[in-house]
């Protein structure tokens, strides 16, 4: 899918899909139906932004280096990032890579291995990431530590390719990064906004649309569930007010967030049909 917002062209790109344990995202099943389902299929969405004379890639999915995706149960037939991106731009044409955070399913494609040497996968690009995110990655313990791989970051830093961010930052006139803590302390989302229309690429602010609809619904993959719930609620309110297009990393379909009236949910996620055109969305 593709949208034009102001002077920015936004293209939704798939980096594949995988199957994981539902209990990670719905600890303590909230309905009999969920209790009977022990697996969930998760998309791997990325964005290609062409804005302000720059070609910007947001997130890079799992990488293809040895060990990048050991044990990941990929869905067959869905292209990985390198194949999908090639339909639009070559890796040499990417100017900026933005990581929403540094879990391996969001930044594994930052680097690639060439004859056993790990190098930047996008040879001309700057890599924008939050300094606090990397500091947390190096200090967090327990199972959360397994979500990070140094070879997705360290070779970039050694090559002088990292732009360390220290909070919210503007990338172009239409594109900005906004810190949204909870999933990790320095998780960020990307907003495209021309003053009239907006699109929010939320990364892992919510692992599924159900966590947007019920912000207090706990997710076992969040570092700080209480903060994550507050962040989700605030961003949902913003999305409603702006009538923003909303994209989650792990939900295949973009949509809008609207208030849910007369239900137990706070919000409702309304998917955008694939047949809807850019002109219809304008």
C-alpha positions in Angstrom: 0.0 0.0 0.0 1.1 3.5 -0.7 0.1 7.0 0.5 1.2 10.5 -0.4 1.1 12.9 2.6 2.3 16.4 1.8 5.6 16.1 0.0 6.2 12.6 1.4 5.5 9.3 -0.3 4.9 6.4 2.1 5.2 2.8 1.0 4.3 -0.1 3.3 6.8 -3.0 2.9 6.7 -6.5 4.2 9.7 -8.1 5.8 7.9 -11.4 6.1 5.7 -12.9 8.8 6.2 -15.4 11.6 4.3 -17.5 14.1 4.9 -17.1 17.9 3.3 -18.2 21.2 0.1 -16.3 21.9 0.8 -16.4 25.6 3.6 -13.9 25.1 1.2 -11.3 23.9 -1.9 -12.3 25.8 -0.6 -13.6 29.2 -3.7 -15.0 31.0 -6.0 -15.5 28.1 -8.9 -13.0 28.2 -11.5 -15.2 26.5 -12.2 -18.9 26.0 -11.4 -18.4 22.3 -7.9 -17.1 23.1 -7.4 -19.8 25.7 -7.9 -22.4 22.9 -5.4 -20.7 20.6 -1.8 -21.1 21.5 -0.2 -19.5 18.4 -0.5 -16.1 16.7 0.8 -15.0 13.3 2.7 -11.7 13.4 3.5 -9.5 10.4 6.8 -7.8 10.0 6.0 -4.4 8.5 8.5 -1.8 7.5 8.1 1.6 5.8 9.9 3.3 2.9 9.6 7.0 3.1 10.6 9.4 0.2 10.7 12.8 1.9 12.8 15.9 1.7 15.1 14.4 -0.9 15.8 11.4 1.3 14.9 7.8 1.0 14.2 6.6 4.5 13.7 3.0 5.7 11.9 2.5 9.0 12.9 -0.8 10.6 14.6 -3.7 8.9 12.9 -6.9 10.2 14.9 -10.1 11.0 18.3 -10.2 9.2 19.8 -12.9 7.1 23.1 -13.3 9.0 24.0 -16.6 10.6 22.0 -16.7 13.9 19.8 -13.8 13.0 16.6 -15.8 13.0 17.4 -19.2 14.6 14.2 -20.8 15.8 11.9 -18.3 14.1 8.9 -20.0 12.5 8.5 -17.9 9.3 5.3 -18.1 7.3 6.1 -19.6 3.9 5.6 -17.6 0.7 5.9 -14.1 2.2 9.0 -12.2 0.9 11.7 -11.1 3.4 12.8 -7.4 3.3 15.7 -7.7 0.9 13.4 -9.2 -1.8 10.5 -6.9 -1.1 12.5 -3.7 -0.9 14.2 -4.5 -4.3 10.8 -3.9 -6.0 11.1 -0.2 -5.0 14.7 0.8 -4.3 18.1 -0.9 -4.1 20.0 -1.0 -0.8 22.5 1.5 -2.2 19.7 4.1 -2.6 18.7 4.2 1.1 19.9 7.4 2.8 18.5 6.9 6.3 17.5 3.8 8.4 15.4 4.5 11.5 15.0 1.8 14.1 11.9 2.1 16.3 13.9 0.0 18.8 16.7 -2.6 18.8 14.9 -5.9 19.3 16.2 -8.3 16.6 13.0 -8.5 14.7 13.2 -4.7 14.0 16.9 -4.2 13.3 18.3 -7.6 12.2 18.5 -6.4 8.7 20.7 -3.4 9.6 23.7 -5.5 8.8 24.7 -8.3 6.6 27.5 -10.8 6.5 29.9 -10.8 3.5 32.4 -13.6 3.5 32.1 -13.8 7.3 32.5 -10.1 7.9 29.5 -8.2 9.2 28.9 -4.9 7.4 26.1 -2.3 7.0 23.4 -3.7 4.8 22.7 -0.2 3.4 26.1 1.1 2.4 25.2 4.8 2.0 22.8 5.1 4.9 22.9 6.8 8.3 21.3 4.7 11.0 19.2 6.7 13.4 18.6 5.1 16.8 18.1 6.3 20.4 21.2 6.3 22.5 19.1 5.3 25.6 17.7 2.3 23.7 21.2 0.9 23.1 22.3 1.7 26.7 19.3 -0.3 27.9 20.0 -3.1 25.5 23.5 -3.4 27.0 22.2 -3.5 30.6 18.9 -5.3 30.6 18.9 -8.9 32.0 16.9 -12.0 31.9 15.1 -13.2 28.8 14.8 -9.6 27.6 18.6 -9.7 26.9 18.0 -12.4 24.3 16.0 -9.9 22.1 19.2 -8.0 21.3 22.1 -8.8 19.1 25.3 -6.7 19.2 26.1 -7.4 15.5 23.0 -5.4 14.5 24.5 -2.2 16.0 28.2 -2.5 16.9 29.5 -2.8 13.3 27.5 0.3 12.4 29.0 2.3 15.3 32.5 1.1 14.4 31.9 2.3 10.8 30.8 5.7 12.1 27.3 5.2 10.6 25.1 5.7 13.6 23.3 9.0 14.4 22.6 8.7 18.1 19.3 10.4 19.1 18.4 11.8 22.5 14.7 12.0 22.4 12.2 13.3 19.8 13.8 14.3 16.5 12.7 15.8 13.2 14.0 13.9 10.1 12.4 16.0 7.3 9.7 18.7 7.3 7.0 16.0 7.2 8.7 13.2 9.2 9.6 13.0 12.9 10.5 10.4 15.5 8.6 10.4 18.8 9.7 8.6 21.9 7.0 6.2 23.2 8.1 4.3 26.3 6.8 1.0 27.6 7.7 -1.7 25.3 11.3 -0.5 25.9 12.2 2.7 27.7 13.3 4.4 24.5 11.0 2.9 22.0 10.1 5.5 19.3 7.4 5.7 16.6 7.5 7.6 13.3 4.9 10.2 12.4 4.4 11.6 8.9 2.4 14.8 9.1 1.9 17.6 6.7 -0.4 19.6 9.0 -3.5 18.3 7.4 -3.1 14.5 7.3 -1.0 12.1 9.3 0.3 8.6 9.4 1.7 6.9 12.5 4.0 3.9 12.2 3.8 2.7 15.8 6.3 -0.2 15.8 5.7 -2.2 19.0 3.7 0.5 20.9 1.0 -2.3 20.6 1.8 -5.8 19.5 -1.7 -6.4 18.1 -4.7 -4.2 17.2 -6.4 -5.6 20.3 -3.9 -3.9 22.5 -4.8 -0.6 20.7 -8.5 -1.3 21.3 -8.0 -2.1 25.0 -4.8 -0.2 26.0 -4.7 -1.7 29.4 -4.6 -5.2 28.0 -1.2 -6.5 29.2 1.5 -7.8 26.9 4.2 -10.1 28.2 6.7 -8.6 25.8 6.6 -5.1 27.3 9.5 -4.1 29.6 7.1 -1.8 31.5 3.5 -2.8 31.0 1.9 0.0 33.0 3.9 2.7 31.1 3.1 0.9 27.9 -0.7 1.1 28.6 -0.5 4.8 29.3 1.5 5.3 26.1 -1.0 3.3 24.0 -3.9 5.3 25.4 -2.3 8.6 24.7 -1.3 7.7 21.1 -4.8 6.3 20.4 -6.3 9.6 21.5 -3.9 11.4 19.2 -4.8 9.1 16.3 -8.5 9.7 16.8 -8.1 13.5 17.0 -5.9 13.5 13.8 -7.8 10.8 12.0 -4.3 9.3 11.4 -3.6 6.2 9.4 -2.1 3.8 11.9 0.4 1.0 11.2 1.6 -1.6 13.7 4.7 -3.7 13.0 3.0 -7.0 13.7 -0.5 -6.4 12.3 -0.6 -6.9 8.6 -3.3 -4.4 7.9 -3.2 -0.6 8.4 -6.2 1.1 9.8 -7.8 4.0 11.7 -8.4 4.2 15.4 -11.9 5.5 16.5 -13.5 5.7 19.9 -15.6 2.7 20.8 -19.0 3.7 22.1 -21.1 1.4 24.3 -18.6 -1.4 24.5 -16.0 -2.6 27.0 -13.3 -1.5 24.6 -11.9 2.1 24.7 -11.2 2.2 21.0 -11.9 0.4 17.8 -9.4 -0.4 15.1 -10.9 0.0 11.6 -8.8 -1.7 8.9 -8.1 0.0 5.6 -9.1 -2.2 2.7 -6.3 -3.0 0.3 -8.5 -1.8 -2.5 -8.7 1.8 -1.1 -6.6 4.1 -3.3 -4.4 7.0 -2.3 -7.0 9.4 -3.8 -9.8 7.9 -1.7 -7.6 8.4 1.4 -6.8 12.0 0.7 
